[in-house]
Amino acid sequence: MGVTRLKRKDRRNKTVSRLEVQELKLATNIELGSRSQEPKKSQIAKNNEAIDKALGK
């Protein structure tokens, strides 16, 4: 069975959607009072806690 090539438009859509998903995964800035609040035991919360301790806050 031969390998089918994507047309240029489809290749671009594939790349753009992959980059959008990557950007969303990296967007960890959660607003205060938002419904998707950061869980207490998430790695980001642990990191922030460690940074606060190191800075003496």
Secondary structure, DSSP 8 states (H G I E B T S, - for coil): -------HHHHHHHHHHHHHHHHHHH-----TT-SS---TTSHHHHHHHHHHHHHT-
